[in-house]
Amino acid sequence: MCTSSPTSRVLGHEIRSLKNSHYDEIIAIWREDYKAIYKSIKELQQSGRAHKFRSSFLTFLGAGMFFWIVYWFDYTRQSIAEELPNTLIQIFLNSLLTSKG
């Protein structure tokens, strides 16, 4: 989503101006995404495969890496659009996982 169109940037800024029902619907989706990432990180930590930093920080850092793309990605370069998220995933996971991971 973050590399498909520069209009992705608008959602983050304009969400507060939406009607309550639309705002609540988007926040509910984001909350579920947050919970899924958080739960995955906790499971990795509990298994000893991930560093034991605060899970909420790690969740927001991971999500932030992706959502910040909309501010600097060159949308005229769609040929690299799929490479970017794969790179971010590897950077995040390589930083998160221990040598056991």
C-alpha positions in Angstrom: 0.0 0.0 0.0 2.7 2.5 1.0 4.5 2.2 -2.4 1.4 1.9 -4.7 0.4 5.6 -4.7 1.3 8.9 -3.1 -2.4 9.2 -2.0 -1.5 6.7 0.8 0.1 9.7 2.6 -3.4 11.3 2.9 -5.0 8.7 5.1 -2.7 9.3 8.0 -3.3 13.0 8.0 -7.0 13.1 7.1 -8.3 10.3 9.4 -9.2 12.7 12.1 -11.5 14.6 9.8 -13.6 11.6 8.9 -17.0 10.9 10.3 -16.8 9.0 13.6 -18.1 5.7 12.0 -15.4 5.8 9.3 -12.7 6.9 11.8 -13.7 4.1 14.2 -13.7 1.5 11.4 -10.1 2.5 10.3 -8.8 2.6 13.8 -10.3 -0.9 14.5 -8.5 -2.3 11.5 -5.2 -0.6 12.6 -5.7 -1.9 16.1 -6.1 -5.5 14.8 -2.9 -5.1 12.7 -1.1 -3.7 15.8 -2.3 -6.7 17.9 -1.1 -9.2 15.2 2.4 -7.6 15.1 2.6 -7.3 18.8 1.5 -10.9 19.4 4.1 -12.2 16.9 6.8 -10.2 18.6 5.8 -11.5 22.0 5.8 -15.1 20.8 9.3 -14.6 19.3 10.5 -13.1 22.5 9.0 -15.8 24.7 10.6 -18.5 22.6 14.0 -16.8 23.0 14.2 -16.0 19.3 13.8 -12.2 19.6 15.5 -9.6 21.8 13.5 -8.7 24.9 12.9 -5.0 24.2 9.5 -3.5 25.0 7.1 -5.2 22.6 5.0 -2.1 22.1 8.1 -0.1 21.1 9.1 -2.8 18.6 5.6 -2.9 17.2 5.4 0.8 16.6 9.0 0.9 15.2 8.2 -1.9 12.7 4.9 -0.2 11.6 6.6 3.2 11.5 9.3 1.9 9.2 6.6 1.0 6.7 4.3 4.0 7.2 7.2 6.5 6.8 7.8 5.3 3.2 5.0 7.5 2.0 7.1 10.6 2.8 10.2 9.7 0.8 9.4 7.0 -1.7 9.7 8.0 -5.4 6.4 6.8 -6.9 7.7 7.1 -10.4 10.0 4.2 -9.6 7.4 1.4 -9.4 9.9 -1.1 -10.7 11.5 -1.2 -7.2 8.2 -1.0 -5.2 8.2 -4.7 -4.2 11.9 -4.7 -3.3 11.5 -2.0 -0.7 9.1 -3.7 1.7 11.1 -6.9 1.4 14.2 -4.9 2.4 12.5 -3.3 5.4 11.2 -6.7 6.6 14.7 -8.2 6.5 16.2 -5.1 8.3 13.5 -5.2 11.0 13.7 -9.0 11.5 17.5 -9.1 11.4 17.5 -6.5 14.2 14.7 -8.1 16.2 15.9 -11.7 16.1 18.6 -13.1 18.2 21.3 -15.4 16.9 19.0 -18.3 17.8 16.2 -16.8 15.6 
